[in-house]
Amino acid sequence: MALPRPVVICGPSGSGKSTLYNKLLKEFPGVFQLSVSHTTRQPRPGELNGREYHFINRDQFQENIKQGDFLEWAEFSGNIYGTSKKALEEVQSNNVIPILDIDTQGVRNVKKASLEAVYIFIKPPSIDVLEKRLRSRKTETEEALQKRLSAARNELEYGLKPGNFQHIITNDDLDVAYEKLKGILIKSQMPLAMATGSSSSVVNSFLDKPAASATTVNSSSQD
Ligand SMILES: Nc1ncnc2c1ncn2[C@@H]1O[C@H](COP(=O)(O)OP(=O)(O)OP(=O)(O)O)[C@@H](O)[C@H]1O
């Protein structure tokens, strides 16, 4: 049986990726699932192995990388994070559509693995708006915020380059951006059945369909 096509959601920190896919997960429970990454960092209080992350040690992670078990991996602040083929297949084998939240480096690597994914880039309306949103999220120190803004410029350069993503959504008005996301998923043959709430037909409608042609959609009202 063919497996559901993963949805790759990428965009600079603060562009609204998690806000958008969390709406999707909430509106369509059992249809989508976030793929659980592996990490060498220690679990934080309340985090469960296999739920927030698969927690493994560095030796094991490096061994798994050697074995080719990871679709993509990267090191941040002294810890390795990555998406394993197995984690993705586990979601797919339950006939659930995996969502991958990865950065542009991860996208480059996932593309090498020829994953038949839908690639969506979330773009902030501007760097100024991105900065405002990150500041009001109040999750970063000034230094971390500056790092994220500087990384954002590179992410945008890759994300907006024609051909790198099948779809680009400008996250201006959240509700409009979310409707655009759903529209893209419908065009990608997934959720004709979303309206019916039937997860199996959602997944079935998503199987073995050709990649949608490149589109750029904008959540702003002039769109
Ligand atoms: N369209 C929008 N209008 C206003 N605020 C928004 C919009 N979309 C997201 N936000 C807010 O912007 C902040 C950043 O969004 P979010 O945390 O979803 O970004 P992210 O891309 O997942 O970031 P990260 O990669 O750092 O996890 C959040 O506080 C969120 O509530």
PDBQT file of the ligand as one rigid body, heavy atoms in Angstrom, charges set to zero:
ROOT
HETATM    1  N1  LIG A 301      -0.350  35.892  11.179  1.00  0.00    +0.000 N 
HETATM    2  C1  LIG A 301       0.086  36.223  12.392  1.00  0.00    +0.000 A 
HETATM    3  N2  LIG A 301      -0.202  37.430  12.892  1.00  0.00    +0.000 NA
HETATM    4  C2  LIG A 301       0.261  37.807  14.107  1.00  0.00    +0.000 A 
HETATM    5  N3  LIG A 301       1.023  37.042  14.908  1.00  0.00    +0.000 NA
HETATM    6  C3  LIG A 301       1.346  35.814  14.452  1.00  0.00    +0.000 A 
HETATM    7  C4  LIG A 301       0.900  35.337  13.180  1.00  0.00    +0.000 A 
HETATM    8  N4  LIG A 301       1.385  34.090  13.001  1.00  0.00    +0.000 NA
HETATM    9  C5  LIG A 301       2.086  33.793  14.106  1.00  0.00    +0.000 A 
HETATM   10  N5  LIG A 301       2.064  34.819  14.980  1.00  0.00    +0.000 N 
HETATM   11  C6  LIG A 301       2.751  34.905  16.279  1.00  0.00    +0.000 C 
HETATM   12  O1  LIG A 301       4.131  35.052  15.974  1.00  0.00    +0.000 OA
HETATM   13  C7  LIG A 301       4.930  34.338  16.902  1.00  0.00    +0.000 C 
HETATM   14  C8  LIG A 301       5.803  33.368  16.125  1.00  0.00    +0.000 C 
HETATM   15  O2  LIG A 301       5.007  32.323  15.594  1.00  0.00    +0.000 OA
HETATM   16  P1  LIG A 301       5.447  30.786  15.748  1.00  0.00    +0.000 P 
HETATM   17  O3  LIG A 301       5.954  30.537  17.127  1.00  0.00    +0.000 OA
HETATM   18  O4  LIG A 301       4.328  29.964  15.234  1.00  0.00    +0.000 OA
HETATM   19  O5  LIG A 301       6.671  30.768  14.716  1.00  0.00    +0.000 OA
HETATM   20  P2  LIG A 301       7.590  29.558  14.238  1.00  0.00    +0.000 P 
HETATM   21  O6  LIG A 301       7.852  29.788  12.799  1.00  0.00    +0.000 OA
HETATM   22  O7  LIG A 301       6.976  28.259  14.625  1.00  0.00    +0.000 OA
HETATM   23  O8  LIG A 301       8.912  29.838  15.077  1.00  0.00    +0.000 OA
HETATM   24  P3  LIG A 301      10.082  28.833  15.576  1.00  0.00    +0.000 P 
HETATM   25  O9  LIG A 301      10.752  28.296  14.344  1.00  0.00    +0.000 OA
HETATM   26  O10 LIG A 301      10.989  29.725  16.379  1.00  0.00    +0.000 OA
HETATM   27  O11 LIG A 301       9.434  27.759  16.414  1.00  0.00    +0.000 OA
HETATM   28  C9  LIG A 301       3.983  33.653  17.879  1.00  0.00    +0.000 C 
HETATM   29  O12 LIG A 301       3.915  34.429  19.061  1.00  0.00    +0.000 OA
HETATM   30  C10 LIG A 301       2.649  33.646  17.125  1.00  0.00    +0.000 C 
HETATM   31  O13 LIG A 301       1.556  33.683  17.999  1.00  0.00    +0.000 OA
ENDROOT
TORSDOF 0
